[in-house]
Amino acid sequence: MSQPAATRPDRPAYPVERWIGFLAGLLSGATKLVVGHPFDTIKVRMQTQGGHGRFKGPLDCLVTTVRKEGFRALYKGATPPLLGWAIMDSVQMGSLNNFRLCLQGDDPSVKLTSVQQGIAGIGAGVVVSFVATPIELLKGRLQVQYDAATKTYSGPLDCARQIIRADGSCLMFRSFFWVLWGSYDVYTNELNKMGVNSSMVPFFAGALAANTFWTISFPADAIKNRIMTHPANLPRLTIRECARRMYRAEGIRGFYRGFLPSFLRSAPTNGAAVLVYETVFKHGKQWWIEEDLV
């Protein structure tokens, strides 16, 4: 009678959970760029210029941008996140999975609570902030170049060179990822209880979690983008001073300019990205285990 194949003794019991998240994150980040960047351009332009009379609203911003600058303008600043979002999602998802494993005691079969999922999200948010901040800074500066009069940088490399020369350091993005991944677990559980097709649960849960995330974190994102697109030749803004100026000039509405395109973007973009992540993670893990047993 033949003996069952055993795992190779030189490999840990669960090697795949440690690294497969990084690979799946690369593909989910690329998905975000293709689906979401035009919405992001409108959001950033509304956040940084919406209160200065340049645009009447998100639709006017979209129409004006395409009419004056062409459709490709919607992908301005896309070069940094083309690699950046792939790298950011790789770091975020890989870190998230490793923090989950830490909370599980290195046993992936252990079920985490929604609170524990949120704690893992906080850890992943802190880690990815070190990668996301310079990428977001480059993207934001390039997205608000409207014409020859406002063009300061010839491209991403020139933008990076001037920022490093003038600023020296970047603002760390304050992560609200605990909301994203905590609510994702809640929505996943509820959708499963409702009998939603299991293959589509990641898409719908990711979409709902993303909308929850942006609803709560949008004011912080607006402040971040104002600071990041603040002219380099002017004194640097602090978070408190930026928030004070925004409230004094525009009231509460100033913190939610560009919210509609962001809200509309977040569902399909993050739903698709999470679906890609979960699919690659599931099949990649299955493939690795099968190879491990050969």
C-alpha positions as CSV (number, residue, x, y, z in Angstrom):
1,M,0.0,0.0,0.0
2,S,1.5,3.3,-1.1
3,Q,2.1,6.0,1.5
4,P,0.5,9.5,1.1
5,A,2.8,12.2,-0.1
6,A,4.2,14.4,2.6
7,T,5.3,18.0,2.6
8,R,8.9,18.7,2.3
9,P,10.5,18.9,5.7
10,D,12.6,22.0,4.9
11,R,9.4,24.1,4.4
12,P,7.3,25.7,7.2
13,A,3.8,24.3,7.7
14,Y,2.1,27.3,6.1
15,P,4.6,29.0,3.8
16,V,2.1,30.2,1.3
17,E,0.1,32.5,3.6
18,R,3.3,34.5,4.3
19,W,4.0,35.5,0.8
20,I,1.0,34.9,-1.5
21,G,-0.7,38.1,-0.3
22,F,2.2,40.2,-1.8
23,L,1.7,38.6,-5.2
24,A,-2.1,38.9,-5.1
25,G,-1.8,42.5,-4.0
26,L,0.3,43.4,-7.1
27,L,-2.6,42.3,-9.4
28,S,-5.3,44.0,-7.2
29,G,-3.3,47.3,-7.3
30,A,-3.1,47.2,-11.1
31,T,-6.8,46.6,-11.2
32,K,-7.4,49.7,-9.1
33,L,-5.4,51.9,-11.6
34,V,-7.3,50.8,-14.7
35,V,-10.8,51.1,-13.1
36,G,-10.3,54.0,-10.6
37,H,-7.8,56.5,-11.8
38,P,-10.1,58.8,-13.8
39,F,-12.4,59.0,-10.8
40,D,-9.4,59.8,-8.6
41,T,-8.3,62.6,-10.9
42,I,-11.8,64.2,-10.6
43,K,-11.8,63.7,-6.9
44,V,-8.4,65.4,-6.4
45,R,-9.2,68.3,-8.7
46,M,-12.5,68.9,-6.8
47,Q,-10.7,68.7,-3.4
48,T,-8.0,71.1,-4.4
49,Q,-9.7,73.5,-6.8
50,G,-13.5,73.0,-6.3
51,G,-13.8,75.8,-3.8
52,H,-12.0,78.3,-6.0
53,G,-14.6,78.6,-8.8
54,R,-12.7,76.5,-11.4
55,F,-15.4,73.8,-11.4
56,K,-19.2,73.9,-10.6
57,G,-19.3,70.3,-9.6
58,P,-17.9,66.7,-10.4
59,L,-19.7,66.5,-13.7
60,D,-18.5,69.9,-14.8
61,C,-15.0,69.0,-13.7
62,L,-15.2,65.8,-15.8
63,V,-16.6,67.6,-18.9
64,T,-14.2,70.6,-18.6
65,T,-11.2,68.3,-18.2
66,V,-12.0,66.2,-21.2
67,R,-13.0,69.1,-23.4
68,K,-9.9,71.2,-22.6
69,E,-7.3,68.6,-22.1
70,G,-8.6,65.4,-23.8
71,F,-9.5,62.0,-22.4
72,R,-5.9,61.2,-21.5
73,A,-6.0,64.0,-18.9
74,L,-8.1,61.7,-16.7
75,Y,-5.0,59.6,-16.4
76,K,-2.7,62.4,-15.6
77,G,-0.4,61.3,-12.7
78,A,-1.1,57.7,-13.6
79,T,2.6,56.7,-14.0
80,P,3.4,56.8,-10.3
81,P,0.4,54.7,-9.2
82,L,0.8,52.4,-12.3
83,L,3.7,50.9,-10.3
84,G,2.8,52.6,-7.1
85,W,-0.7,51.1,-6.5
86,A,0.7,47.6,-7.4
87,I,3.5,48.1,-4.9
88,M,1.2,49.7,-2.3
89,D,-1.4,46.9,-2.6
90,S,1.3,44.3,-2.5
91,V,2.7,45.8,0.7
92,Q,-0.7,46.4,2.2
93,M,-2.2,43.0,1.4
94,G,1.0,41.1,2.2
95,S,1.3,42.9,5.5
96,L,-2.4,42.5,6.3
97,N,-2.1,38.8,5.8
98,N,1.0,38.6,8.0
99,F,-0.7,40.6,10.8
100,R,-3.6,38.2,10.5
101,L,-1.3,35.3,10.9
102,C,0.3,36.9,14.0
103,L,-3.2,37.2,15.6
104,Q,-4.0,33.6,14.6
105,G,-0.8,32.3,16.2
106,D,0.5,31.2,12.8
107,D,-2.6,29.0,12.3
108,P,-4.6,30.2,9.3
109,S,-7.6,28.0,10.3
110,V,-8.2,30.2,13.4
111,K,-11.2,32.4,12.8
112,L,-10.6,36.1,13.6
113,T,-13.2,38.5,14.9
114,S,-14.1,41.7,13.0
115,V,-12.2,43.7,15.7
116,Q,-9.1,41.6,15.1
117,Q,-9.5,42.1,11.4
118,G,-9.6,45.8,12.1
119,I,-6.4,45.6,14.2
120,A,-4.6,43.8,11.4
121,G,-5.9,46.6,9.1
122,I,-4.3,49.2,11.3
123,G,-0.9,47.4,11.2
124,A,-1.1,47.1,7.4
125,G,-2.1,50.8,7.1
126,V,0.9,51.9,9.1
127,V,3.3,49.8,7.0
128,V,1.9,50.9,3.7
129,S,2.0,54.5,4.7
130,F,5.7,54.6,4.2
131,V,5.3,53.5,0.6
132,A,2.0,55.4,-0.1
133,T,3.1,58.8,1.0
134,P,5.7,59.6,-1.7
135,I,3.5,58.0,-4.4
136,E,0.4,60.0,-3.4
137,L,2.5,63.2,-3.3
138,L,3.8,62.7,-6.8
139,K,0.3,61.7,-8.1
140,G,-1.4,64.7,-6.5
141,R,1.1,67.2,-7.8
142,L,0.8,65.9,-11.4
143,Q,-3.0,65.7,-11.3
144,V,-3.4,69.4,-10.6
145,Q,-1.4,70.6,-13.6
146,Y,-4.3,72.0,-15.7
147,D,-2.5,73.8,-18.5
148,A,0.8,75.5,-19.5
149,A,0.2,78.2,-16.9
150,T,0.0,75.7,-14.1
151,K,2.5,73.1,-15.4
152,T,5.5,73.0,-13.0
153,Y,6.8,69.5,-13.7
154,S,7.7,67.8,-17.0
155,G,6.9,64.4,-15.6
156,P,7.1,62.1,-12.6
157,L,10.9,62.0,-12.4
158,D,11.1,65.8,-12.6
159,C,8.3,66.1,-10.0
160,A,10.2,63.8,-7.6
161,R,13.4,65.6,-8.1
162,Q,11.9,69.0,-7.3
163,I,9.9,67.7,-4.4
164,I,13.0,66.1,-2.8
165,R,15.0,69.3,-3.4
166,A,12.3,71.6,-1.9
167,D,10.6,69.5,0.7
168,G,13.0,66.9,1.9
169,S,10.3,64.8,3.6
170,C,6.7,63.8,3.1
171,L,3.5,63.8,5.1
172,M,2.7,60.4,6.4
173,F,-0.8,59.3,5.4
174,R,-2.9,58.6,8.5
175,S,-4.5,55.3,7.7
176,F,-8.1,54.4,8.3
177,F,-7.6,50.9,7.1
178,W,-9.0,49.5,10.3
179,V,-12.4,50.6,9.0
180,L,-11.8,49.0,5.6
181,W,-10.8,45.5,6.8
182,G,-13.0,45.5,9.9
183,S,-16.1,46.3,7.9
184,Y,-15.0,43.9,5.1
185,D,-15.2,41.1,7.5
186,V,-18.6,42.2,8.8
187,Y,-20.0,42.5,5.2
188,T,-18.5,39.2,4.2
189,N,-20.2,37.4,7.1
190,E,-23.6,39.1,6.4
191,L,-23.5,38.4,2.7
192,N,-22.7,34.7,3.4
193,K,-25.6,34.5,5.7
194,M,-27.8,36.0,3.0
195,G,-26.8,33.2,0.6
196,V,-25.0,35.4,-1.9
197,N,-22.9,33.5,-4.5
198,S,-19.6,32.8,-2.8
199,S,-17.6,33.8,-5.8
200,M,-19.1,37.3,-5.8
201,V,-19.0,37.9,-2.0
202,P,-15.5,39.4,-2.2
203,F,-16.6,41.9,-4.8
204,F,-19.7,43.1,-3.0
205,A,-18.1,43.0,0.5
206,G,-15.1,44.9,-0.9
207,A,-17.4,47.5,-2.5
208,L,-19.4,48.1,0.6
209,A,-16.3,48.2,2.8
210,A,-14.7,50.7,0.5
211,N,-17.7,53.0,0.7
212,T,-17.7,52.7,4.4
213,F,-14.0,53.6,4.5
214,W,-14.4,56.7,2.3
215,T,-17.4,58.0,4.2
216,I,-15.4,58.0,7.4
217,S,-12.0,58.9,6.2
218,F,-12.8,61.5,3.5
219,P,-12.1,64.6,5.5
220,A,-8.7,63.3,6.4
221,D,-8.0,62.5,2.7
222,A,-9.1,66.0,1.7
223,I,-6.7,67.6,4.2
224,K,-3.9,65.3,3.0
225,N,-4.4,66.3,-0.6
226,R,-4.5,70.0,0.1
227,I,-1.2,69.7,2.0
228,M,0.4,67.5,-0.7
229,T,-0.6,69.9,-3.6
230,H,0.3,73.0,-1.6
231,P,2.8,75.0,-3.7
232,A,6.4,74.1,-2.8
233,N,7.5,77.7,-2.7
234,L,5.1,78.6,0.1
235,P,5.5,77.8,3.8
236,R,4.5,74.3,4.6
237,L,1.0,73.7,6.0
238,T,0.4,71.7,9.2
239,I,-2.6,69.4,9.4
240,R,-4.3,71.7,12.0
241,E,-3.6,74.9,10.0
242,C,-4.8,73.3,6.7
243,A,-8.1,72.1,8.4
244,R,-8.6,75.6,9.9
245,R,-8.2,77.3,6.6
246,M,-10.5,74.9,4.8
247,Y,-13.2,75.3,7.4
248,R,-12.9,79.1,7.5
249,A,-13.1,79.4,3.7
250,E,-15.6,76.7,2.8
251,G,-17.1,75.3,5.9
252,I,-17.9,71.6,6.4
253,R,-18.5,71.3,2.6
254,G,-14.8,71.9,2.0
255,F,-13.9,68.6,3.6
256,Y,-16.3,66.7,1.3
257,R,-15.5,68.3,-2.1
258,G,-15.0,65.5,-4.6
259,F,-16.8,63.0,-2.3
260,L,-19.3,61.9,-5.0
261,P,-16.7,60.8,-7.6
262,S,-14.8,59.1,-4.8
263,F,-17.8,57.3,-3.5
264,L,-18.9,56.2,-7.0
265,R,-15.3,55.1,-7.8
266,S,-14.7,53.2,-4.6
267,A,-17.4,50.5,-5.1
268,P,-16.4,49.1,-8.5
269,T,-12.6,49.9,-8.1
270,N,-12.2,48.2,-4.7
271,G,-14.8,45.6,-5.3
272,A,-12.9,44.5,-8.4
273,A,-9.5,44.8,-6.7
274,V,-10.6,42.7,-3.7
275,L,-12.2,40.1,-6.0
276,V,-8.9,39.8,-7.9
277,Y,-6.9,39.6,-4.7
278,E,-9.1,36.9,-3.1
279,T,-9.2,34.9,-6.4
280,V,-5.4,35.0,-6.9
281,F,-4.9,34.2,-3.2
282,K,-7.2,31.2,-3.2
283,H,-6.0,29.7,-6.4
284,G,-2.3,30.6,-5.8
285,K,-2.5,28.9,-2.3
286,Q,-4.2,25.8,-3.8
287,W,-1.6,25.6,-6.6
288,W,1.3,25.9,-4.1
289,I,-0.1,23.3,-1.8
290,E,-0.6,20.9,-4.7
291,E,3.0,21.5,-5.9
292,D,4.2,21.0,-2.3
293,L,2.6,17.6,-2.1
294,V,4.1,16.3,-5.4
